[in-house]
Amino acid sequence: MTLPRILAVLLVSAWAAACAAHDDAAPADPYPLAVPPGFPRPSVAAADAVTPAKVELGRHLFYDRRLSANQTLSCAGCHDQAHAFADVRTVPVGSTGTALLRNGQSLGNVAYFAVFTWANPVLGTLEKQALVPLLGDQPVELGWSDASVPVIMARLREDVTYTRLFAAAYPGISDPVARQYVVGALTAFERTLISGRSPYDRYAYDRDEGAIGADAKRGLDLFFSEKTECYHCHTGITFGGSFVSEGTPANTQYENNGLYNLDARGAYPPGNNGLYELTKQEGDRGRFRVPSLRNVGVTAPYMHDGSISTLEAVLDHYMAGGRNVESGAYAGDGRKNPNKSNLVRPFVLDEGERAALLAFLRSLTDEAFLRDPRFADPWPR
């Protein structure tokens, strides 16, 4: 998105939040749902409170292609439950057929993220983030515009299911089928997408020694060792670099992991230079938000541009201390990128250690989350 477009999005978001703040029906507890053992409560503003009715409305909207201007794409079209609500393509494709620049990340545990998207520190709430795929025009995702929004809202009003769901989610509102309430419902549903019952969780929080095997336990030790240094970037319950919870200040980590070095001075492919796209600070070239490793075994392809296809290849990348692209338009030695994090440096694993680390990473897959009917498509197909 262009900077003027980003500012416009944030103005709309502020207006939506102000509208929601005047909803007298907001409950005292903004997140009245249970969280997994070992997890803190998510930080949710009262104006953005999660209710069962909002969640059910949001689930219907999330899976509905009618939410896009041309009725070809839903949120689920780029966020597949079977893959932890990530996209299996290298990069997603918008409703008009235009490819996006960056890989579609998992929505698992977004309730705990302090910022959203790969490299936009301005997007500090789910409500702000949701406006990007809805209103974004470079490239178009769902294709909302001043002209299309009234058409989309009229489309929803004509459905008797939505008449019931909007009224239940926003009681007392004369016309709840409106942009700000669509956003509120979508984000309420997304805040319920908490993944915390993987084999690792049962081992760590339930004290179930048999939940993971000996290889995964050895891999856990390697993950948290100075030999691999994985844990310096992939931290906390999300195993990521962005976190906030109730009573905990927001924290976000951006790193350059040595994927590219097009000009030997740190350049990444055009339009995909990370934080630099907003800050214009040379040291920010190639710096992206450290992603969560939850369910990483099913969220391929990897990296901000989907350029690494397997978990094994990701491990090879870090063992090498970066990537040397030997030919083509993006040729360059990322291992020598001047902006590369000092935490990304070569290390050696024998075959047993390599297998153990991969076993640990795969122990973060929450199979129940991938099949939970509460998060599934509610529409008959």
Backbone torsions as a table, in degrees:
resi	resn	phi	psi	omega
1	MET	NA	145.8	175.1
2	THR	-74.0	159.1	-179.2
3	LEU	-61.5	-43.4	175.7
4	PRO	-58.0	-38.3	-180.0
5	ARG	-67.1	-40.0	177.8
6	ILE	-60.1	-43.9	-179.8
7	LEU	-64.4	-37.7	177.7
8	ALA	-64.4	-41.2	178.0
9	VAL	-60.2	-42.7	-178.1
10	LEU	-68.4	-33.9	175.5
11	LEU	-64.6	-41.9	176.9
12	VAL	-62.8	-40.8	-179.8
13	SER	-62.7	-42.9	179.6
14	ALA	-62.9	-40.1	177.6
15	TRP	-63.3	-42.1	179.7
16	ALA	-63.8	-41.0	179.5
17	ALA	-65.4	-38.0	178.5
18	ALA	-64.2	-39.2	177.5
19	CYS	-63.2	-44.9	-177.8
20	ALA	-65.2	-31.8	-177.4
21	ALA	-65.2	-20.8	-179.8
22	HIS	-92.3	7.1	177.7
23	ASP	-81.1	103.0	-176.1
24	ASP	-64.8	-13.1	-176.8
25	ALA	-83.3	-2.2	-177.6
26	ALA	-59.8	130.4	-178.0
27	PRO	-72.8	162.1	179.9
28	ALA	-66.3	-36.7	179.2
29	ASP	-98.0	111.4	-176.7
30	PRO	-71.8	-15.8	175.8
31	TYR	-137.2	83.7	-173.9
32	PRO	-84.4	12.4	-175.3
33	LEU	-98.1	155.8	178.8
34	ALA	-72.4	149.9	174.8
35	VAL	-119.8	157.9	-176.8
36	PRO	-65.1	159.3	174.9
37	PRO	-55.2	135.9	178.8
38	GLY	88.1	-9.6	-178.5
39	PHE	-97.7	138.6	172.4
40	PRO	-77.3	173.3	175.6
41	ARG	-77.0	139.3	175.9
42	PRO	-64.1	151.9	175.1
43	SER	-88.7	114.8	-177.7
44	VAL	-133.3	127.3	176.6
45	ALA	-68.1	147.1	-179.6
46	ALA	-57.1	-35.0	-179.8
47	ALA	-66.5	-20.6	-178.0
48	ASP	-109.3	24.7	-172.3
49	ALA	-52.8	143.0	177.7
50	VAL	-91.5	127.6	173.5
51	THR	-129.8	154.7	178.6
52	PRO	-55.8	-37.6	-178.8
53	ALA	-68.9	-40.3	176.3
54	LYS	-63.3	-41.7	-178.9
55	VAL	-61.7	-43.7	-178.9
56	GLU	-66.7	-40.2	174.7
57	LEU	-61.7	-45.5	-179.3
58	GLY	-61.9	-37.4	178.1
59	ARG	-63.1	-43.0	178.0
60	HIS	-63.2	-43.3	179.8
61	LEU	-65.6	-39.3	-177.6
62	PHE	-58.7	-35.6	-176.2
63	TYR	-98.8	8.3	-172.4
64	ASP	-102.3	117.1	178.5
65	ARG	-67.5	-18.3	178.1
66	ARG	-67.7	-10.1	178.4
67	LEU	-75.0	-17.4	174.8
68	SER	-88.9	153.2	-174.6
69	ALA	-58.2	-40.6	-178.1
70	ASN	-99.5	9.4	173.4
71	GLN	62.9	32.2	-179.0
72	THR	-111.4	-13.5	-170.8
73	LEU	-141.6	134.7	172.5
74	SER	-108.3	171.8	173.6
75	CYS	-58.7	-39.7	-179.3
76	ALA	-66.0	-17.7	177.7
77	GLY	-63.0	-22.2	176.9
78	CYS	-117.5	-0.3	-178.4
79	HIS	-138.5	93.7	-171.8
80	ASP	-93.5	124.2	-177.8
81	GLN	-56.8	-40.2	-178.5
82	ALA	-61.9	-17.4	178.3
83	HIS	-117.7	35.9	178.0
84	ALA	59.5	33.8	178.8
85	PHE	62.1	37.0	171.1
86	ALA	-110.6	176.2	179.7
87	ASP	-106.2	132.5	-178.0
88	VAL	-81.6	-9.5	177.7
89	ARG	-82.3	160.9	177.2
90	THR	-54.5	-50.6	171.2
91	VAL	-138.8	150.5	178.6
92	PRO	-67.3	165.1	176.2
93	VAL	-122.7	127.7	-177.7
94	GLY	-72.0	176.9	-174.4
95	SER	-65.3	-21.3	178.9
96	THR	-98.5	7.0	176.2
97	GLY	92.4	4.9	-179.8
98	THR	-88.8	131.6	178.7
99	ALA	-75.2	140.9	174.4
100	LEU	-80.8	168.0	-178.3
101	LEU	-85.4	-23.9	-170.4
102	ARG	-126.3	151.6	-178.5
103	ASN	-62.6	143.6	179.6
104	GLY	-80.8	112.0	-174.9
105	GLN	-79.0	162.0	175.1
106	SER	-65.2	143.6	173.8
107	LEU	-94.6	2.3	177.8
108	GLY	-60.6	127.8	177.0
109	ASN	66.2	24.8	177.7
110	VAL	-64.4	-18.7	175.9
111	ALA	-59.2	-20.1	-177.9
112	TYR	-104.9	5.6	-179.1
113	PHE	-84.6	138.1	178.1
114	ALA	-83.8	-32.4	174.0
115	VAL	-138.4	166.5	-173.1
116	PHE	-130.0	162.5	-173.5
117	THR	70.0	172.9	-172.9
118	TRP	-73.6	-33.5	-170.4
119	ALA	-155.0	45.1	177.3
120	ASN	-131.8	93.8	-177.0
121	PRO	-69.7	-8.7	179.3
122	VAL	-75.0	-26.5	-175.1
123	LEU	-85.4	83.3	-173.3
124	GLY	-99.1	3.2	174.0
125	THR	-137.2	156.4	176.5
126	LEU	-61.3	-34.0	-180.0
127	GLU	-63.2	-41.1	176.4
128	LYS	-66.9	-42.7	-178.3
129	GLN	-63.3	-39.8	-176.3
130	ALA	-60.2	-28.0	-178.9
131	LEU	-71.7	-19.8	-179.0
132	VAL	-66.5	-55.7	177.5
133	PRO	-66.5	-26.5	179.1
134	LEU	-74.4	-49.1	-171.5
135	LEU	-102.4	-13.3	-175.6
136	GLY	-55.5	139.0	-179.4
137	ASP	-123.9	-0.1	178.1
138	GLN	-137.7	78.8	2.9
139	PRO	-90.7	173.0	174.8
140	VAL	-73.4	134.2	172.4
141	GLU	-109.6	-85.5	178.1
142	LEU	-87.9	-13.6	168.1
143	GLY	81.5	26.9	176.3
144	TRP	-71.1	142.9	176.9
145	SER	-152.8	173.6	178.0
146	ASP	-57.6	-33.2	-178.8
147	ALA	-80.4	-36.0	-173.1
148	SER	-85.7	-26.6	-176.2
149	VAL	-58.6	-47.5	178.1
150	PRO	-59.6	-34.7	178.5
151	VAL	-67.1	-43.3	179.8
152	ILE	-64.8	-44.0	179.6
153	MET	-63.4	-39.9	177.6
154	ALA	-63.4	-37.9	178.1
155	ARG	-60.3	-42.7	179.8
156	LEU	-69.9	-38.7	-179.7
157	ARG	-62.3	-27.2	-177.6
158	GLU	-75.7	-11.9	-177.6
159	ASP	-94.0	122.5	-176.8
160	VAL	-65.0	-28.9	176.3
161	THR	-63.1	-43.5	179.4
162	TYR	-71.0	-33.6	175.4
163	THR	-54.7	-44.6	179.7
164	ARG	-70.5	-45.7	-174.4
165	LEU	-68.2	-42.3	178.6
166	PHE	-65.3	-41.1	179.7
167	ALA	-63.4	-38.4	179.2
168	ALA	-70.6	-37.4	-176.8
169	ALA	-75.7	-32.2	-176.2
170	TYR	-130.9	66.9	-178.5
171	PRO	-64.9	142.4	178.5
172	GLY	86.8	-7.2	176.9
173	ILE	-89.5	125.9	-174.2
174	SER	-63.8	-39.5	176.9
175	ASP	-135.8	84.2	-176.6
176	PRO	-76.1	-9.4	179.3
177	VAL	-81.8	81.6	-175.8
178	ALA	-145.6	161.3	-172.9
179	ARG	-53.0	-48.2	-175.0
180	GLN	-65.3	-29.7	-179.2
181	TYR	-81.9	-28.9	171.6
182	VAL	-62.3	-47.1	178.9
183	VAL	-61.1	-44.2	-179.4
184	GLY	-61.4	-39.1	179.9
185	ALA	-72.1	-43.2	178.5
186	LEU	-58.6	-45.4	-177.7
187	THR	-71.7	-30.8	174.7
188	ALA	-62.1	-44.5	177.0
189	PHE	-62.7	-45.3	-178.4
190	GLU	-61.4	-32.7	179.6
191	ARG	-70.1	-15.0	176.5
192	THR	-87.3	-6.4	-175.8
193	LEU	-81.2	63.3	-177.7
194	ILE	-98.6	123.9	-179.0
195	SER	-111.5	111.4	-177.3
196	GLY	-152.8	28.5	-179.7
197	ARG	-128.7	37.1	176.3
198	SER	-72.9	168.7	173.2
199	PRO	-53.4	-40.3	177.3
200	TYR	-58.8	-43.4	-179.4
201	ASP	-63.5	-39.8	179.4
202	ARG	-66.9	-32.9	176.0
203	TYR	-72.1	-46.6	-172.8
204	ALA	-77.0	-39.5	-171.7
205	TYR	-106.7	-27.9	177.0
206	ASP	-94.1	-6.9	-177.5
207	ARG	59.3	36.0	177.6
208	ASP	-90.8	99.1	-175.8
209	GLU	-62.4	-26.5	-178.4
210	GLY	-88.6	2.3	-176.8
211	ALA	-68.5	-32.1	176.0
212	ILE	-128.9	154.1	-177.4
213	GLY	-84.1	178.4	-178.7
214	ALA	-61.6	-38.2	179.1
215	ASP	-61.4	-46.8	-179.0
216	ALA	-64.5	-36.2	177.9
217	LYS	-65.5	-40.4	176.6
218	ARG	-65.5	-39.6	177.8
219	GLY	-64.6	-36.1	176.5
220	LEU	-59.8	-45.1	178.7
221	ASP	-62.2	-39.9	177.8
222	LEU	-65.5	-41.1	-179.2
223	PHE	-58.4	-40.6	-177.6
224	PHE	-95.6	22.6	-179.4
225	SER	-103.6	162.8	174.8
226	GLU	-75.3	-13.2	178.6
227	LYS	-65.8	-46.1	-179.3
228	THR	-98.9	-32.7	179.5
229	GLU	62.7	21.5	179.9
230	CYS	-57.3	-41.1	-170.3
231	TYR	-69.3	-15.8	179.4
232	HIS	-64.8	-32.0	-179.9
233	CYS	-103.4	-37.1	-177.0
234	HIS	-100.9	89.9	-167.5
235	THR	-117.3	166.3	170.8
236	GLY	66.8	-167.1	-175.7
237	ILE	-68.5	-22.7	179.0
238	THR	-87.8	-12.1	-172.4
239	PHE	51.6	43.0	-178.7
240	GLY	-137.8	-166.5	-177.0
241	GLY	-117.1	19.3	178.1
242	SER	-141.5	124.7	-175.8
243	PHE	-154.3	142.1	168.9
244	VAL	-154.9	146.1	175.0
245	SER	-147.9	175.4	-180.0
246	GLU	-60.5	121.7	179.4
247	GLY	83.0	1.3	-179.6
248	THR	-118.5	128.8	-179.8
249	PRO	-66.6	151.2	-179.5
250	ALA	-68.0	142.0	178.1
251	ASN	-143.4	135.3	178.6
252	THR	-138.8	139.4	-178.5
253	GLN	-120.3	125.4	175.0
254	TYR	-113.6	136.0	-178.4
255	GLU	-140.4	151.9	168.9
256	ASN	-100.4	118.7	-175.6
257	ASN	-104.7	21.1	170.8
258	GLY	73.2	35.7	178.4
259	LEU	-75.5	-36.9	-173.8
260	TYR	-138.4	164.5	173.8
261	ASN	-167.2	67.9	-167.3
262	LEU	-60.9	-35.5	-173.2
263	ASP	-118.7	13.8	-176.6
264	ALA	67.1	6.4	177.3
265	ARG	-120.6	9.2	173.5
266	GLY	109.5	2.2	-175.5
267	ALA	-69.3	143.9	172.0
268	TYR	-108.8	171.4	179.9
269	PRO	-55.1	147.7	-176.3
270	PRO	-53.4	136.1	178.6
271	GLY	76.7	2.1	-175.3
272	ASN	-136.2	47.0	-176.4
273	ASN	-99.6	19.9	174.3
274	GLY	69.4	-142.0	-177.6
275	LEU	-56.8	-26.8	-179.7
276	TYR	-55.3	-31.9	-178.2
277	GLU	-58.2	-28.1	178.2
278	LEU	-102.5	-41.2	-172.7
279	THR	-85.5	-27.9	-174.5
280	LYS	61.0	22.0	174.8
281	GLN	-92.7	126.0	-174.6
282	GLU	-56.7	-35.3	-179.5
283	GLY	-68.2	-12.0	179.9
284	ASP	-93.0	-1.9	177.7
285	ARG	-62.1	127.4	177.5
286	GLY	80.2	6.0	178.1
287	ARG	-91.4	121.6	179.8
288	PHE	-126.7	158.2	178.2
289	ARG	-63.7	133.7	178.6
290	VAL	-67.5	119.9	-175.3
291	PRO	-78.5	160.8	174.4
292	SER	-70.8	144.2	174.7
293	LEU	-97.5	2.2	174.8
294	ARG	-58.4	131.4	178.8
295	ASN	60.8	25.3	-175.0
296	VAL	-62.6	-22.0	178.9
297	GLY	-68.5	-14.9	-178.1
298	VAL	-122.8	12.8	-175.0
299	THR	-110.8	18.1	176.3
300	ALA	-61.1	151.9	1.4
301	PRO	-80.2	171.0	-169.1
302	TYR	-116.5	169.8	-177.5
303	MET	78.9	166.6	-173.5
304	HIS	-62.0	-25.7	-178.6
305	ASP	-111.4	11.5	179.4
306	GLY	64.1	26.0	-171.0
307	SER	-87.5	-3.0	174.8
308	ILE	-119.9	124.1	-165.8
309	SER	-91.9	-19.4	-176.4
310	THR	-132.9	157.0	177.7
311	LEU	-65.3	-35.3	176.8
312	GLU	-60.6	-42.1	-179.7
313	ALA	-69.2	-31.7	175.1
314	VAL	-62.4	-45.6	178.9
315	LEU	-61.9	-41.3	176.8
316	ASP	-58.9	-40.5	179.9
317	HIS	-57.6	-48.3	-177.2
318	TYR	-73.5	-34.1	176.2
319	MET	-62.5	-31.2	179.5
320	ALA	-83.2	-8.8	-178.3
321	GLY	75.4	26.5	-179.0
322	GLY	129.2	-175.3	-174.6
323	ARG	-123.1	134.1	174.4
324	ASN	-104.0	106.9	177.0
325	VAL	-87.3	111.0	-168.1
326	GLU	-84.2	-20.4	-177.9
327	SER	-152.3	169.1	177.5
328	GLY	92.7	-176.3	-175.0
329	ALA	-62.2	-26.8	-176.0
330	TYR	-106.7	24.1	-179.2
331	ALA	-60.6	140.3	178.7
332	GLY	157.6	156.2	-175.8
333	ASP	-97.4	96.9	-179.6
334	GLY	-64.1	-21.9	178.3
335	ARG	-62.4	-24.2	-178.1
336	LYS	-106.7	15.3	178.8
337	ASN	-61.6	126.9	-176.6
338	PRO	-65.6	-18.5	-180.0
339	ASN	-96.6	1.2	-176.4
340	LYS	-61.6	139.5	178.3
341	SER	-59.5	140.8	177.5
342	ASN	-72.9	-4.1	175.1
343	LEU	-86.5	-12.3	178.7
344	VAL	-98.6	96.1	179.6
345	ARG	-142.4	154.7	-173.1
346	PRO	-60.7	146.8	171.2
347	PHE	-146.7	162.1	-175.4
348	VAL	-116.9	131.9	172.5
349	LEU	-124.7	140.1	171.4
350	ASP	-79.6	174.4	-174.3
351	GLU	-60.3	-37.4	178.9
352	GLY	-66.2	-42.0	178.6
353	GLU	-66.5	-39.9	179.3
354	ARG	-61.9	-46.0	179.0
355	ALA	-63.4	-37.5	-179.2
356	ALA	-66.5	-42.7	179.8
357	LEU	-64.7	-40.8	177.0
358	LEU	-64.8	-37.7	178.1
359	ALA	-63.3	-40.6	176.7
360	PHE	-63.0	-46.6	-179.5
361	LEU	-59.0	-38.2	179.4
362	ARG	-74.7	-18.7	176.2
363	SER	-72.5	-7.0	176.6
364	LEU	-86.3	2.6	178.7
365	THR	-81.6	122.1	-178.7
366	ASP	-99.0	91.2	-175.3
367	GLU	-61.2	-35.9	179.2
368	ALA	-63.4	-37.9	178.3
369	PHE	-63.0	-38.8	-177.3
370	LEU	-69.7	-17.9	-177.5
371	ARG	-121.9	4.7	-174.1
372	ASP	-61.8	119.7	-177.8
373	PRO	-64.8	-20.3	178.1
374	ARG	-65.2	-22.1	-177.3
375	PHE	-106.7	3.0	-171.8
376	ALA	-86.2	167.0	179.0
377	ASP	-60.1	119.8	-178.7
378	PRO	-87.0	-8.9	-173.8
379	TRP	-86.6	136.3	173.7
380	PRO	-67.6	136.0	-178.8
381	ARG	-116.0	NA	NA
